[in-house]
Amino acid sequence: MNRIQIKNIKIGEGPPKVIVPLMGKNEIELMEEVKEVIILKPDIVEWRADVFDSVENLEVIKGILSLLREQLSEIPILFTFRSHREGGNKQVTDLYYHELLSTAIQSNLIDLIDIELFSQEENLKDLMQKAKDNNVYVIMSNHDFEKTPAKDEIIKRLRSMQDLGADIPKIAVMPTNISDVLTLLEATDIMRSNYADRPIITMAMGSLGVISRIGGEVFGSAATFGIGKQASAPGQIAVDDLRDVLNIIHKAQ
Ligand SMILES: O=C1C[C@@](O)(C(=O)O)C[C@@H](O)[C@@H]1O
Protein backbone atom coordinates (compact mmCIF):
# COMPACT_ATOMS: atom_id res chain seq x y z
CA MET A 1 0.00 0.00 0.00
CA ASN A 2 1.23 3.48 -0.82
CA ARG A 3 1.40 5.55 2.31
CA ILE A 4 0.77 9.25 2.09
CA GLN A 5 3.16 11.53 3.89
CA ILE A 6 1.98 15.05 4.62
CA LYS A 7 4.39 17.09 6.67
CA ASN A 8 5.14 14.74 9.62
CA ILE A 9 2.01 12.65 9.27
CA LYS A 10 2.06 9.24 7.57
CA ILE A 11 -1.43 8.21 6.50
CA GLY A 12 -1.77 4.46 6.02
CA GLU A 13 0.78 3.52 8.66
CA GLY A 14 0.25 2.84 12.36
CA PRO A 15 -2.96 3.83 14.13
CA PRO A 16 -5.61 5.79 12.20
CA LYS A 17 -4.85 9.49 12.02
CA VAL A 18 -7.09 11.77 14.05
CA ILE A 19 -8.79 14.52 12.04
CA VAL A 20 -10.49 17.29 14.01
CA PRO A 21 -13.11 19.50 12.31
CA LEU A 22 -13.39 23.26 12.84
CA MET A 23 -17.04 24.27 12.92
CA GLY A 24 -16.90 28.01 13.71
CA LYS A 25 -19.44 30.22 11.93
CA ASN A 26 -17.27 33.33 11.77
CA GLU A 27 -13.70 34.48 12.24
CA ILE A 28 -13.99 35.06 15.98
CA GLU A 29 -15.48 31.63 16.65
CA LEU A 30 -12.96 29.94 14.37
CA MET A 31 -9.94 31.58 15.95
CA GLU A 32 -11.11 30.60 19.44
CA GLU A 33 -11.84 27.08 18.24
CA VAL A 34 -8.50 26.60 16.53
CA LYS A 35 -6.66 27.48 19.75
CA GLU A 36 -8.63 24.85 21.67
CA VAL A 37 -8.15 22.28 18.94
CA ILE A 38 -4.36 22.73 18.74
CA ILE A 39 -4.09 21.71 22.40
CA LEU A 40 -5.58 18.33 21.45
CA LYS A 41 -2.67 17.68 19.07
CA PRO A 42 -4.73 16.61 16.04
CA ASP A 43 -2.91 14.88 13.20
CA ILE A 44 -4.95 16.87 10.67
CA VAL A 45 -7.40 19.76 11.06
CA GLU A 46 -10.44 19.97 8.80
CA TRP A 47 -12.00 23.35 8.10
CA ARG A 48 -15.71 22.73 7.41
CA ALA A 49 -16.19 25.82 5.29
CA ASP A 50 -19.86 25.01 4.61
CA VAL A 51 -20.58 26.05 8.21
CA PHE A 52 -18.84 29.40 7.79
CA ASP A 53 -21.21 32.39 7.35
CA SER A 54 -19.11 34.15 4.69
CA VAL A 55 -18.33 31.08 2.59
CA GLU A 56 -19.59 32.92 -0.47
CA ASN A 57 -16.87 35.56 -0.23
CA LEU A 58 -13.65 34.19 -1.75
CA GLU A 59 -11.47 37.00 -0.40
CA VAL A 60 -12.66 36.30 3.14
CA ILE A 61 -12.02 32.58 2.58
CA LYS A 62 -8.42 33.27 1.55
CA GLY A 63 -7.95 35.51 4.58
CA ILE A 64 -9.24 32.84 6.96
CA LEU A 65 -7.07 30.21 5.32
CA SER A 66 -3.95 32.26 5.92
CA LEU A 67 -4.94 32.82 9.56
CA LEU A 68 -5.48 29.09 9.98
CA ARG A 69 -2.19 28.29 8.29
CA GLU A 70 -0.41 30.68 10.63
CA GLN A 71 -2.04 29.19 13.73
CA LEU A 72 -1.71 25.55 12.70
CA SER A 73 1.87 25.83 11.49
CA GLU A 74 2.97 22.21 10.79
CA ILE A 75 -0.46 20.63 11.28
CA PRO A 76 -1.90 19.65 7.86
CA ILE A 77 -5.09 21.46 6.84
CA LEU A 78 -7.98 19.71 5.07
CA PHE A 79 -10.41 22.05 3.31
CA THR A 80 -13.96 20.72 3.10
CA PHE A 81 -17.14 22.21 1.72
CA ARG A 82 -19.78 19.59 2.45
CA SER A 83 -22.64 20.07 0.04
CA HIS A 84 -26.23 20.09 1.15
CA ARG A 85 -27.07 16.87 -0.68
CA GLU A 86 -24.32 15.05 1.26
CA GLY A 87 -25.36 16.30 4.70
CA GLY A 88 -23.63 19.70 4.66
CA ASN A 89 -24.90 23.06 5.81
CA LYS A 90 -25.17 25.23 2.77
CA GLN A 91 -26.44 24.92 -0.76
CA VAL A 92 -24.29 26.48 -3.49
CA THR A 93 -24.30 26.09 -7.28
CA ASP A 94 -21.96 23.63 -9.00
CA LEU A 95 -20.23 26.66 -10.43
CA TYR A 96 -19.55 28.17 -7.02
CA TYR A 97 -18.47 24.81 -5.54
CA HIS A 98 -15.90 24.62 -8.31
CA GLU A 99 -14.75 28.20 -7.79
CA LEU A 100 -14.47 27.81 -4.02
CA LEU A 101 -12.49 24.57 -4.19
CA SER A 102 -10.25 25.97 -6.94
CA THR A 103 -9.50 28.99 -4.74
CA ALA A 104 -8.63 26.77 -1.78
CA ILE A 105 -6.44 24.47 -3.91
CA GLN A 106 -4.57 27.37 -5.50
CA SER A 107 -4.13 29.28 -2.22
CA ASN A 108 -0.94 27.45 -1.35
CA LEU A 109 -2.31 27.30 2.21
CA ILE A 110 -3.88 23.83 2.42
CA ASP A 111 -2.55 20.28 2.31
CA LEU A 112 -5.66 18.27 1.52
CA ILE A 113 -8.98 18.94 -0.14
CA ASP A 114 -12.27 17.08 0.08
CA ILE A 115 -13.88 16.60 -3.34
CA GLU A 116 -17.25 14.88 -3.47
CA LEU A 117 -17.46 11.90 -5.82
CA PHE A 118 -20.89 12.93 -7.05
CA SER A 119 -19.77 16.37 -8.21
CA GLN A 120 -20.42 17.54 -11.74
CA GLU A 121 -18.06 15.45 -13.89
CA GLU A 122 -16.07 18.14 -15.67
CA ASN A 123 -15.65 20.14 -12.49
CA LEU A 124 -14.41 17.06 -10.71
CA LYS A 125 -11.80 16.32 -13.37
CA ASP A 126 -10.65 19.92 -13.40
CA LEU A 127 -10.37 20.03 -9.59
CA MET A 128 -8.37 16.78 -9.58
CA GLN A 129 -5.93 18.26 -12.07
CA LYS A 130 -5.62 21.51 -10.14
CA ALA A 131 -4.99 19.58 -6.93
CA LYS A 132 -2.25 17.59 -8.61
CA ASP A 133 -0.66 20.72 -10.09
CA ASN A 134 -0.62 22.39 -6.67
CA ASN A 135 0.51 19.38 -4.61
CA VAL A 136 -2.72 19.18 -2.68
CA TYR A 137 -3.86 15.67 -1.72
CA VAL A 138 -7.42 14.71 -2.57
CA ILE A 139 -9.77 12.99 -0.17
CA MET A 140 -12.63 12.01 -2.45
CA SER A 141 -15.80 11.53 -0.49
CA ASN A 142 -19.32 10.21 -0.49
CA HIS A 143 -21.89 10.35 2.32
CA ASP A 144 -25.20 8.65 2.82
CA PHE A 145 -26.95 10.15 5.83
CA GLU A 146 -30.07 8.04 5.27
CA LYS A 147 -28.88 4.47 4.94
CA THR A 148 -26.05 2.03 4.27
CA PRO A 149 -25.66 1.02 0.63
CA ALA A 150 -25.02 -2.67 -0.14
CA LYS A 151 -21.46 -3.94 0.33
CA ASP A 152 -20.79 -4.16 -3.41
CA GLU A 153 -22.04 -0.63 -3.90
CA ILE A 154 -19.74 0.71 -1.16
CA ILE A 155 -16.80 -1.07 -2.79
CA LYS A 156 -17.84 0.18 -6.23
CA ARG A 157 -17.87 3.80 -5.04
CA LEU A 158 -14.48 3.51 -3.33
CA ARG A 159 -13.04 1.83 -6.43
CA SER A 160 -14.38 4.52 -8.72
CA MET A 161 -12.70 7.12 -6.49
CA GLN A 162 -9.46 5.19 -6.99
CA ASP A 163 -10.06 5.16 -10.74
CA LEU A 164 -10.59 8.92 -10.71
CA GLY A 165 -7.19 9.37 -9.06
CA ALA A 166 -8.22 10.16 -5.47
CA ASP A 167 -5.32 9.96 -3.03
CA ILE A 168 -7.64 8.86 -0.25
CA PRO A 169 -11.14 7.55 -1.03
CA LYS A 170 -13.63 8.06 1.80
CA ILE A 171 -17.20 6.94 2.50
CA ALA A 172 -19.52 7.66 5.43
CA VAL A 173 -22.81 5.75 5.73
CA MET A 174 -25.72 5.71 8.16
CA PRO A 175 -26.51 2.33 9.70
CA THR A 176 -30.04 1.53 10.78
CA ASN A 177 -29.01 -1.74 12.45
CA ILE A 178 -25.89 -3.69 13.35
CA SER A 179 -25.86 -5.59 10.05
CA ASP A 180 -25.33 -2.26 8.32
CA VAL A 181 -22.27 -1.61 10.48
CA LEU A 182 -20.94 -5.06 9.59
CA THR A 183 -21.58 -4.30 5.90
CA LEU A 184 -19.44 -1.16 6.12
CA LEU A 185 -16.68 -2.97 8.02
CA GLU A 186 -16.68 -5.89 5.61
CA ALA A 187 -16.48 -3.58 2.60
CA THR A 188 -13.54 -1.83 4.29
CA ASP A 189 -11.75 -5.13 4.87
CA ILE A 190 -12.35 -6.25 1.28
CA MET A 191 -10.85 -3.00 0.02
CA ARG A 192 -7.78 -3.69 2.11
CA SER A 193 -7.46 -7.30 1.03
CA ASN A 194 -8.13 -6.84 -2.67
CA TYR A 195 -7.57 -3.24 -3.70
CA ALA A 196 -5.20 -1.78 -1.12
CA ASP A 197 -3.01 0.40 -3.29
CA ARG A 198 -3.68 3.50 -1.15
CA PRO A 199 -5.26 4.39 2.18
CA ILE A 200 -9.03 4.73 2.49
CA ILE A 201 -11.28 6.21 5.18
CA THR A 202 -14.63 4.66 6.08
CA MET A 203 -17.12 5.19 8.83
CA ALA A 204 -20.60 4.20 9.91
CA MET A 205 -22.19 7.23 11.55
CA GLY A 206 -24.45 7.53 14.57
CA SER A 207 -24.20 5.64 17.85
CA LEU A 208 -24.37 2.24 16.15
CA GLY A 209 -21.29 3.07 14.10
CA VAL A 210 -18.88 4.07 16.88
CA ILE A 211 -16.95 0.83 16.50
CA SER A 212 -16.03 1.88 12.96
CA ARG A 213 -14.59 5.16 14.25
CA ILE A 214 -12.28 3.45 16.72
CA GLY A 215 -11.50 0.18 14.91
CA GLY A 216 -9.87 1.50 11.74
CA GLU A 217 -6.57 -0.26 12.37
CA VAL A 218 -8.36 -3.61 12.62
CA PHE A 219 -10.70 -3.17 9.66
CA GLY A 220 -8.63 -1.03 7.30
CA SER A 221 -9.58 2.63 7.67
CA ALA A 222 -6.62 5.01 7.82
CA ALA A 223 -8.14 8.03 9.59
CA THR A 224 -11.01 8.97 11.85
CA PHE A 225 -12.77 12.20 12.74
CA GLY A 226 -12.95 13.18 16.43
CA ILE A 227 -14.63 16.03 18.27
CA GLY A 228 -12.54 19.06 19.18
CA LYS A 229 -15.02 21.75 20.15
CA GLN A 230 -18.03 20.58 18.16
CA ALA A 231 -18.92 17.40 16.28
CA SER A 232 -19.28 17.58 12.52
CA ALA A 233 -21.22 14.32 12.13
CA PRO A 234 -23.24 11.99 14.37
CA GLY A 235 -21.34 9.37 16.36
CA GLN A 236 -18.01 11.18 16.61
CA ILE A 237 -16.31 10.94 19.99
CA ALA A 238 -13.99 13.30 21.87
CA VAL A 239 -10.40 13.33 20.67
CA ASP A 240 -8.88 12.29 24.02
CA ASP A 241 -11.18 9.26 24.32
CA LEU A 242 -10.58 8.42 20.68
CA ARG A 243 -6.79 8.51 21.09
CA ASP A 244 -6.93 6.28 24.18
CA VAL A 245 -8.82 3.58 22.30
CA LEU A 246 -6.74 3.90 19.13
CA ASN A 247 -3.61 3.42 21.23
CA ILE A 248 -5.02 0.39 23.05
CA ILE A 249 -5.87 -1.23 19.72
CA HIS A 250 -2.51 -0.26 18.22
CA LYS A 251 -0.59 -1.89 21.07
CA ALA A 252 -2.35 -5.17 20.41
CA GLN A 253 -1.40 -5.32 16.74
O1 LIG B 1 -16.57 13.42 5.53
C1 LIG B 1 -16.39 13.60 6.71
C2 LIG B 1 -16.63 12.53 7.67
C3 LIG B 1 -17.66 12.96 8.67
O2 LIG B 1 -18.90 13.05 8.01
C4 LIG B 1 -17.79 11.88 9.76
O3 LIG B 1 -18.75 11.12 9.71
O4 LIG B 1 -16.93 11.83 10.64
C5 LIG B 1 -17.26 14.28 9.28
C6 LIG B 1 -17.02 15.37 8.26
O5 LIG B 1 -16.55 16.55 8.90
C7 LIG B 1 -16.03 14.92 7.24
O6 LIG B 1 -15.95 15.86 6.20
The ligand as an ORCA input file, in Angstrom:
! r2SCAN-3c Opt
* xyz 0 1
  O     -16.571     13.424      5.529
  C     -16.390     13.599      6.710
  C     -16.632     12.533      7.668
  C     -17.663     12.955      8.671
  O     -18.903     13.054      8.009
  C     -17.791     11.882      9.755
  O     -18.751     11.123      9.708
  O     -16.928     11.828     10.639
  C     -17.257     14.277      9.279
  C     -17.018     15.373      8.262
  O     -16.554     16.551      8.902
  C     -16.027     14.919      7.238
  O     -15.949     15.859      6.204
*
